[in-house]
Amino acid sequence: MQARFEYEDATRLYRKKVTESDRLFRLAPLRPSAALSHCDDETWYLCDDGGRLIARVNRGGVLLF
């Protein structure tokens, strides 16, 4: 049985992707809002505090917006 893909797993993958992508400036990634982010099956849609979509995350990878 496969474990459920949780919000914490999604944010960890998101932060890893953003920090690996920004080797020059090392800016801190936008912090997703737990209240506004949502999950559809095994995909998390991470939103910022304003409700804007910042990333789509699943076990296969991260798509930044």
N, C-alpha and C positions, 0 to 999 in steps of 0.2 A: 504494500500500500504506500502510495506517494504522499508525502506531507503537503499540506496546503501552503500555497505561496502567500505569505503574509505581508502586511504593510511594511514591517521592519526589513524584510528581505528585499522588497522593492526599493526602499529608500537607500539601503546599503549599496545595491547595484547602481542606482542612479548617481550617488555621490562618487563611487569609484569611477564611473564613466566620465563624469565631469572633471574630476581632478586629473585623470589620465589624459584627457583631451587638452587641458590647459597647462602645458609644461612651462610656458614662459612667465605668465603673470601669477599663477597659483592662486587665483581668486576662489573664494569660498562659494560653493554652489548655492543657488536659491533653496531655501528651506521649504519643502512641500507642507501644505496644510493637511493634517490628518482628518480634519472635519470636512474639507472640500474634495479631497481625493477619494476615488472610488474604484471598485474592482468589478470586472466583468469576466467571469470564468477564471482564467489564470493570468489575466492582464490587469495591471494597475495603471490608472490614469492619474498621475500626480499633478495636482494643481497648486498654485501659489495662494497666498492669503487673499488676493483679489479675485480668485476663481479662474484665472487664466491657466490653461494647460501648459505645463512645462516639460513633461516627459510621459512617454508610454513605455511601461516596463513589463517584461515577462521573463521567463527563465531563459529564453533564447537570446535576449539582448535588450538594449535601451535605445529608444528613439527620442532625441531631444528636439524640442520645439522652440 
